[in-house]
Every structure is written in C-alpha cells, then in structure tokens.
C-alpha cells in the first residue's frame, strides 16, 4: 500500500492507516416511463383545518399482533381499522387479508355487529370492553377494531392506465385526518378511480382516516408520490388534464369543458390552497362560487361539491 502523505509532502509518522468505511450501495433508480405531450395550466385553493390526531396507543398485548415496524416505514398503512362501518367494508371488500377482528362482548345487539361477526369467521375475537380500549387508537371505535394487511400502494401510472377515462384526485397537503377521511369517503361515492397522496406533509391512512372514510379506503386505488408537482408533470405527459380547485379562479364548473376527459382534480391544503408549484402545473383552474358572507368552505366540503360536479358532467356525456 502507498504511504500516507500530508499536504506538505512529508510522510506521516507512525500513524496507523484509518479504515475505509464500507462503501454505500447506490439506491436503485426508478425507471421513468416516457409519455406523450401535455397542456398549459393553473390551479385551486381550498379551506380551513381542524387538528385531529390519533389517540396514543394505551397498552399492548399478545392477542393483538401489532407490527413492530415504525409506522413511518410502512408503505401505505391502513393496517388498523376501527368503527363498525369501516370494519364491515373491510370484510365485505375482501381486498386484503384480515388478521383479527376484535369485538367487545358488551355491545348491545345490532344488525351491523351481527354481520361483522358472521363475516369475520375465524378471525373473530370476542373480548372485554377494556381490551378494545387498550388496543384502539381513536375515541370512536364503537366497540369494534380490526387488524389487516396494509392498503396496497399502487404505482402512480396504474391509476391512469387501468382506466379508459381516469378520474383521479390529487391531495396537495391535506394534513387533517378527519378532512382526508371525509374526502376519500366522498371520492368513492363520486366515482373517483384513483387517489394520489404525497408521502410527506400530508395525513396518511391512520385509524382516524379509515374511520372517517367509512370503508371507502377499501375500494379506492391509492398511490403515494414523493411530490404532487412532479407527479402532475408525469400525468400530464400521459395526456391527462390537470384541473385545480382555486378560490381565485375566473372559471366555474359550468365553464369546464374537459370534465369528460381523463383528468386529475387537485385540492390544496387547508387554509392555504394549492402550493405555487402545484398551481403552475394545472391546465385549468375552477372555483365554487360563494353567495354568502363567508369566503370559503372547509376543504372536505369543497371537495365534495367539486367531485360531484365532475361526476355529473361525466354522466351526461
């Protein structure tokens, strides 16, 4: 081996050679698929926020097999589902494997609880109310908690290529879990074919979101992206129209001529609207007219109006 030389050109005296650190393996690059051309653009603005967070987990136990991985490392989450409607839809959809369904043995009889017990089959666990309290992570579990495999995290381009006329929503920084859940619930009822969520600076599929979505997450294809602006660029190259909801837009949904085309409808963060970068990537900006004194809607309410306006136009054509 060559002797170590200091900057003056002299040999270093009796200094042991430092060990070279193990070389870091390069991260594999995702293959970028080339797409066709796009269109011009602008984008929307949304509403206000209410801070909602999951209740801290109180207790643990062998009969409830919680993942030992940190929650942030999971691809899409959604493993814990709470609330009767959400758990029922998890079981009915059959989209992912259900590991266990915990039902309080102190619940009053009801049709939906009986149905959950029947659908759960061998995964059913009848437990004391205290056990439900320990494993639940929301205040509104209604005596029913399920554990399942994570929601599938799709590759973004699947959202486009799996449908002849995709109707996708992109959520640009929705941080309130209640708002995210409400938007997903409405999206399913409006015939949305896919959802685009950012990995960071956004609520994820927590038990609070799953409960607020009332089972909609079991039917909606969802893809995570590192950033909404870059994702919109790629989708635009797939000849998808990018439509933004913005309170300052000059057009309304009555003026929207591309509602029947493949499109992405973009919603901005609570109280802030779309980020400047996202706004620049929109082809069309539309607004919901306000007729009263309050200048804006909550983002989940605005999203509900916007999605059903698009759905109406698509049905007419």
C-alpha positions, 0 to 999 in steps of 0.5 A, spaced: 500 500 500 502 507 498 504 511 504 500 516 507 502 523 505 500 530 508 499 536 504 506 538 505 509 532 502 512 529 508 510 522 510 506 521 516 509 518 522 507 512 525 500 513 524 496 507 523 492 507 516 484 509 518 479 504 515 475 505 509 468 505 511 464 500 507 462 503 501 454 505 500 450 501 495 447 506 490 439 506 491 436 503 485 433 508 480 426 508 478 425 507 471 421 513 468 416 511 463 416 516 457 409 519 455 406 523 450 405 531 450 401 535 455 397 542 456 398 549 459 395 550 466 393 553 473 390 551 479 385 551 486 385 553 493 381 550 498 379 551 506 380 551 513 383 545 518 381 542 524 387 538 528 385 531 529 390 526 531 390 519 533 389 517 540 396 514 543 396 507 543 394 505 551 397 498 552 399 492 548 398 485 548 399 478 545 392 477 542 393 483 538 399 482 533 401 489 532 407 490 527 413 492 530 415 496 524 415 504 525 409 506 522 413 511 518 416 505 514 410 502 512 408 503 505 401 505 505 398 503 512 391 502 513 393 496 517 388 498 523 381 499 522 376 501 527 368 503 527 363 498 525 362 501 518 369 501 516 370 494 519 364 491 515 367 494 508 373 491 510 370 484 510 365 485 505 371 488 500 375 482 501 381 486 498 386 484 503 387 479 508 384 480 515 388 478 521 383 479 527 377 482 528 376 484 535 369 485 538 367 487 545 362 482 548 358 488 551 355 491 545 348 491 545 345 487 539 345 490 532 344 488 525 351 491 523 355 487 529 351 481 527 354 481 520 361 483 522 361 477 526 358 472 521 363 475 516 369 475 520 369 467 521 375 465 524 378 471 525 373 473 530 375 475 537 370 476 542 373 480 548 372 485 554 370 492 553 377 494 556 381 490 551 378 494 545 380 500 549 387 498 550 388 496 543 384 502 539 387 508 537 381 513 536 375 515 541 370 512 536 371 505 535 364 503 537 366 497 540 369 494 534 377 494 531 380 490 526 387 488 524 389 487 516 394 487 511 396 494 509 392 498 503 396 496 497 400 502 494 399 502 487 404 505 482 402 512 480 401 510 472 396 504 474 391 509 476 391 512 469 392 506 465 387 501 468 382 506 466 379 508 459 377 515 462 381 516 469 378 520 474 383 521 479 384 526 485 390 529 487 391 531 495 396 537 495 397 537 503 391 535 506 394 534 513 387 533 517 385 526 518 378 527 519 378 532 512 382 526 508 377 521 511 371 525 509 374 526 502 376 519 500 369 517 503 366 522 498 371 520 492 368 513 492 361 515 492 363 520 486 366 515 482 373 517 483 378 511 480 384 513 483 387 517 489 394 520 489 397 522 496 404 525 497 408 521 502 410 527 506 406 533 509 400 530 508 395 525 513 396 518 511 391 512 512 391 512 520 385 509 524 382 516 524 382 516 516 379 509 515 374 511 520 372 517 517 372 514 510 367 509 512 370 503 508 371 507 502 379 506 503 377 499 501 375 500 494 379 506 492 386 505 488 391 509 492 398 511 490 403 515 494 408 520 490 414 523 493 411 530 490 404 532 487 408 537 482 412 532 479 407 527 479 402 532 475 408 533 470 408 525 469 400 525 468 400 530 464 405 527 459 400 521 459 395 526 456 391 527 462 388 534 464 390 537 470 384 541 473 385 545 480 380 547 485 382 555 486 378 560 490 381 565 485 379 562 479 375 566 473 372 559 471 366 555 474 364 548 473 359 550 468 365 553 464 369 546 464 369 543 458 374 537 459 370 534 465 369 528 460 376 527 459 381 523 463 383 528 468 386 529 475 382 534 480 387 537 485 385 540 492 390 544 496 391 544 503 387 547 508 387 554 509 392 555 504 390 552 497 394 549 492 402 550 493 405 555 487 408 549 484 402 545 484 398 551 481 403 552 475 402 545 473 394 545 472 391 546 465 385 549 468 383 552 474 375 552 477 372 555 483 365 554 487 362 560 487 360 563 494 353 567 495 354 568 502 358 572 507 363 567 508 369 566 503 370 559 503 368 552 505 372 547 509 376 543 504 372 536 505 366 540 503 369 543 497 371 537 495 365 534 495 361 539 491 367 539 486 367 531 485 360 531 484 360 536 479 365 532 475 361 526 476 355 529 473 358 532 467 361 525 466 354 522 466 351 526 461 356 525 456 
